[in-house]
Amino acid sequence: MSEALTDLLATTLAPLGFELVDVEMRSGTVRVVIDRTDGADLEAIAEATRAVSALLDTNDPMPGQHYTLEVSSPGIERPLRTAPHFIRAVGETVTVRTTTGSKGERRVTGRVVSADDDGFMLEGDDLPEGGRRFSYAEVERARTVFEWGGKPRPSDGRRHGSAQHRAVRSPLGADREKVTTS
């Protein structure tokens, strides 16, 4: 993905109150991940999709190819790729996979206790001496980890109560809208 197109997307979305979190182009898909301070619901994502689609109509990211545009919120378990992502994640539990050849364990989980432009500090039981500083160059992949609030209630396998059924949206899913373009 060109830096120029990423900059165009960010400057198109900023006046609408959106932060461009990530852009990914793969297998005929352009995935644009956005967020707002108060979250991005389906209505907000539809608004962002219209703006991004109009931009990509004049700045084709895959000239001569059909592609699917996906605009979504990052969801609860969000990828961390940039310094601002890690800075926003201070206090959260994350899982990190380091690059081959990095010191220590390749996969670790811990709480981000600080982050700056060069790297971040992770504390947790998986880490020697309870904590370790990582440079961003050492990180192959990282994402936040959703932690459930309490212990699940024991179940004897039987359903109790009435036979009412309700549609419930999973809290782990990200709101998403897809648009196919050519």
C-alpha positions, 0 to 999 in steps of 0.5 A: 500500500502506498504511503500516499494513498494511506495519507489520502485516506487519513486526510479524507477520514479525519474531518469526519472524526475518524482515525485511520487505524490500518489499511491492508490490501490482499487477494482482491480486498482493500481493508480499511480499519477506522475508529472514533473516540466514542467508537464506530457503530454501523452508521458511522462505518457506512458514512466512512465507507461512502467517503473511502469509496468516493476517494478510491473511485478517483485513486484506484488502489488496484488499477484494472482489477476488481476488488472488495472494499471492507471498512470496519472498526478494529473490534475488541481484540485489535491489532497493534502495528504502530507506536500510536496503537501501543500508546493507546493500549497502555494498561491493556493486556496484549499478546505479542509474537516476536520476529525470528531471532529476537531474544526470549520467548517468541510468543508472550502475553502481558500488560502494556505499562508504557509505550513511546516512539521507539518501543513498549514495556510489557509486564507479565508472568511469561516474561523474565523478571516480570517485564521486558522492553520491546522495540517495534522492530522485534514485533512480528504481530501484536494484538489486544486480548479481550478479558472476560469480566468474571468467572463463568457460572457453573452449568449442569447442561440444562436450560432454565427459565422461559423458552424466549430466544433473543438475537444477541450481537457478539461483543467480540465481532467488529462492526463491518460493511463490505462494498464490491467495486471494480 
